[in-house]
Amino acid sequence: MSFYDVIHSYNWNEIQKEIGRRTVEDVERALAARTPGLDDLMSLLSPQAEPFLEQMAQRAHRLTLQRFGRVMGMFAPLYLSNVCTNRCVYCGFNAGNAITRLTLTPEEAGTEGESLRRMGFRTVLLLSGEAPQVITEEYLKRVLERLRPRFSSIGIEMFPMAEKRYRELIGQGVDGLTLFQETYDETSYGEFHPGGRKCDYRWRLEAPERGGAAGFRRLGIGALLGLNDWRVEGFYVALHASHLLKTCWKSQLAVSFPRLRSSAGAYEPRFPVADRHLVQLICALRLFLPDVGFTLSTRELAPLRDCLIPLGITTMSAGSHTEPGGYSRPGKGGAQFEVADGRSPGAVAEALRRTGYEPVWKEWDAASAFA
């Protein structure tokens, strides 16, 4: 049974109502639970839990230290192309947006990789728009040939693929797959994705399972915060994570918390997520998912990122560019969204050390075997 079958045993509107009905007593009961379940999670995500935020934060901090220690994995995104056939209303790469389109050559991708390596990175995440006619199998093969010698770990955040294709990419040195569902509400999903291959909700939803079956060492999921009610999205992210922990137990799992940022097209979020609500979401999910990695990108401002470090975050990006060629030739292509934390990787690493954490640039070495 895939997660598509699981998710249909829950009703979005009913979950939303149930979260809204939670009482102070429900929250206290959830906080007293040694291992909170889904019912407890709804209480921790509820408005009634907001006065308990400090208590939740302290417990989330203790859990994270117990499970992960004072280390922070460091990675950087590398955008290969902003060409896209989709028309996602919130994305800067929307096919209808008037931005400068650019696809790096394999040689240019290698140059970008070398720039990142000089900054200290040994873990990279490759991204692109959804344009299979541009990001072809041969193109990715040539890109990976140039990047494998430079990085110990290579992940992808691209359009959903078949299990067979994922197996091929693993054989070429890719060890991680990240794919956000954007929103778990199937009804509104169609409104946000009116054109392009991304319209297929189920194909995207089941991609992490195909990745787990293919053998990726790391799987990353998340919802794009701002598209829908963050409390309900948080419940479904947790539900998805629980399913993957059972079905893809050989893979390490990570959850990301991307909030909508300004981009070409000037989409305004229907459900803006306040800073305190982002904190509540991270803490609630940490109490429910104590052994799952949490990832935070440069979408967030530097002061907030620094404050979130002790609350459950285990991996961070730094010095990010969201346009192709941004590290070696900035400004040549249109960006996916505006970066909020513009600090250099070195400055982020120093901020971590001041907080008592150790930045880790390399935590896996299997990819180097392909060099």
N, C-alpha and C positions, 0 to 999 in steps of 0.2 A: 504494500500500500504506500503510495507516494504522499508527499505533503499536500498535494492538491486534494486528495481524498480526505486527509485529516482536517484541513482548513474548512472544508464544507460541512463538517459536523459542528461548527461554531457559526454564530450569526453576528455580524458586525454591530448591528443596532442593539442587539440584546447585550453584548459585552459592554458597549458604551453605557447603556442604562445601568447595568450591574455595577460598573465602576462608580457611577454617579450616586448609587444608593449606599455606598459603604459608609460606615459610622466610625466614630473615634474608637469605639470598642473593637471594631474589626481591625483597625490599624494596630492597636495595642496587642491584639491576639497574633497578628502577623509578625510583629516585631519580637514576640516571645517565642515564635516557632524556631526550632533549631535548624530545620531545613524547610524554608518556606515553599509552598506549592503554588500552583496557578491561582487558586482561590486567594491565597495570601498576597500574591503579586498584584491582583486587582485592587486590594486594599492599599498596598504601598504606592500604587499609581494614582490613587484617588485624590480629589481635592482635600479630603479629610486628613491626608497624610502630610500635608504641607507644614503644619506646626511641629511635626516630628522630624523635620529635615536634618537638624543637627545630629539627632540620635542616629538616623539612617546613615549620615555621612561618616560618623565615627565607626559604626559597625562595618561599613563598606571599606573604610581604610584598613581596619584590622584584618578583614578577610583577604584583602589584596596583598598585604604584607605577608600573611601566612602562606598564601598560595604562590606568590610571584616574587617576593622580596622587594628590594629597592633598586630594581633595574628597569630600564626603559628601552625597548627595541626602537631603533631608528631606521626609517626608510624614506625614499623619495619617489614621487610619481614621475614617469617619463612619458609624455604624450607623443605618440607616433603620428597621429593624423586627427584633424578636426573635420574631415569630410564625413557627412552623415546623411543617411536617407530617411531618418526618423523626423517626426515633427513634435517632439516632446515640448509642451508649452512652457516649461520652466528652464529649459537648457539653452545655453549659449550656442551649442552646436546645431540647434534646430535647423533643418534643411531650408526653412524659409527665412532665416536670419541673414542679413547682409553683412557677413564677416569675411575676412580674407581667409580662404581655404588653403591649407598647406598639408602635404604629406611628406614626412622625412624620407629621404632615400636610406637604404640600409647603412650607407657610409655616414650619413648625417646622424643617424641614430647611434652609431658607434661613437661619434664625436660627443654627442650628448652624454652618453654613458661615461666617457672618459672624464668629462667635466664633473659629473657626480662622484666618480671615484676619487678625484682629486680633493673633493670636499670631505671625503671620509666614508661615504656610503658604500656598503657592500650588499645592501638589499634594495632592490628596485621593483617598482610596480609599473608595468606597461599598460597604457590606456590608449583608446582610440574611439572615434565615433563608430556607428554601425554602418559600415560600408564594405561588405565582403568582397566587392569587386575591386577594392583598393587594398584592403588588408587581406591579401590572398595567402594561401598556404605557403607558396614559394617565397612571398615577401617576408612573412614571419620567420621562416626558416633562415633566410639570409640575415635578418635582424638579430636573431638569437645567436647565430654563428659569431657575430661581432660582440655581443654582450656577455656571452658565457664566460670568456676568460677574465672579465672585469668584475663579475659579481658572484658571490657565493649563493645568493638566493634571488630568483626571478619570479615575480608573480604577474598575473594578467588581470585586468579589469576591462573586459571587452564584451561584445555581444554574445549571447548564449550560443553554445555549440553542442554538437552531438558527443556522446561518450567516446566514440571512436576517435574523433578529432582531438578531444582532450587527452586521450592516451598518446596520440602522436606528439602533442606539445610536451607532455611529460618526458617522452623519449628524447626530446630536443633540449631538455634542461629546465623547463618551467616546473616549479614545485608548488605554486600557490594560485588559487582562484578566488577572486573577490567579485561578487555580483549583488547589487542592491535591488530589491524588489520595487523600490521607490514608494509604493503604497500597497498594503495587503488587502485593501478594499477593492474587490474585483469590479464593482460597479463604477466607482470613480476612476479606477485605473484606465478605463477606456476613454474617459474625458481628458485625461492628462496626456494620452498617447493616441492622438487622432489619426496618425498616418505613419507608415513604415512598418518594418518587421517587428518592432517592439510592441505592436498592438496585441501580440499573442501572450496573454497573461500566463497561461499554463506553461508554455515553453520556457518562459523566463523563471517562473516559480520553481520548476523542477531541475533547473540547471545545476544548483549546488549538489543535488543528489547524483546527477550524472558525473559531476566532477569528483565526488567522493568514490563512486563506483570505479572511475577511471584510475584513481590512486593518488590524487593530489595530497601532498603533505599538509597543506593549509587550506582552509575554506573560510571565506569572509562574507558576512551577510549584513543587512541593515535596511532601514527605511529612510527615505529622504524627508527629514523633519520640516514641516511647514505645509506639506500637501494636504494633510488630513489631521484629525485629532491625535495628538502625540500620545495620549494615554492609551488609546486603543491600539495604535501602531506598536507601542511598547509591548503590549500584551501579545500581539501576533509575532513580533520579533522573538520574544521569549518562547512562544509556542514552536516557531520554526527551529530555533536553536535546540530545543528539547528533542525534536524529531531527528535533527541531524546528529546529535550526540548519541542517539540510539542506533541510527541506520548507517552512519558514516564514522563509526567509532575509531577507525584507524587514522582519521584526519584530525589535526588540531583545528579548533573552531575559534573564530574571532567575530565580534560584533562591532560595527562602526556606528557613529552618531552624527552623520552629516546634516547640518542645517542649511537650508536654502540661502544662497548668497546672490548678490546682484550679478546679472549677466546680460548679454545681448538679448533683446526681446523684452527686457524690463518687467518680467513676471513678478507680481506681488503675491506673496504667500497668503492663502486663505486662512491658515491657522498658524500665525506666528508663534514661535516657541521662545518664551522668555528665558533668561539665563537661569533663574531659579528652577524653572521646569526642566531644563536640560540637566541640572544637577539632580533633581528628583528622579528623572528617568535613569540616569547612570547609576545612582545609588540603589534604586529598586531592582534593576537588572543585576547588579553585582550581588545583592543578597540572594537572588533567585538562581544566578549562574556563577557560583563562586570560582569555578575552574576554567571559565571561558575568557580568552583574551579580549580586551577592549581597545579599540583604535580611535584616535582623535587626529583630525587633519588640520591643516592651516586655514580651514574655513573660519576658525574661531580666532578672536583677538588674543594677543599675547598674554595680557593679564589674566583673562579667563582660563586660558590653557594652563598657565602656571598654577592656578587655584584648583584645577580639575585633576592635576597629576596624582594627588594622594587618594582620590576617591574611587579609583578602580581602573584608571588608564594604564595599559601595559605596552602600547606601541604608539609612536607619534611620527608624523612626517615633519620635515623642516626644510626651509629654503625653497619651498615649492613654486613651480611655474605650471600653469594649466593650459599653456599653449604649446604647440609643436615647436621645438627648437628654442624653447625659452631659456635654457641654460647657456647655450653657446651663441645664439642669435636672437635675443629677446625682442619682442615686438613685431616679428615678421608675420605671425599668424594669429587669428582670433582665438581668444581664451574661452574656456568653458565657463568659468566664473571668476570673480575677483577673490584674490587671496587676502585674508585678514591679518594673518601673522606673517609679516615680511622679514622677520629676523633671519640672519644667516644660520646655517646649521651649527656653526661654532657657538653662536650666541645662545641658541636653544640648549645646546649641550651644557654650556656654562650655567644657565638658569636651572637645569636639572641638578647639577652638582651642588649648587647653592641650597637646593631644597633637600639635599641628602640622597639623591638618586644618581645612579650611574648609567650614562648612555651606552647602549650596546649596539655597535655598528654591524656586527657579524655574529649570528647565532646558529648558522647552518652552513655546512660545507660540501654537501653532495653535488651541487651544481658545478663546482670546480672540477669535478671528475670528467666533465664533458670538454674541458678546455684542451 
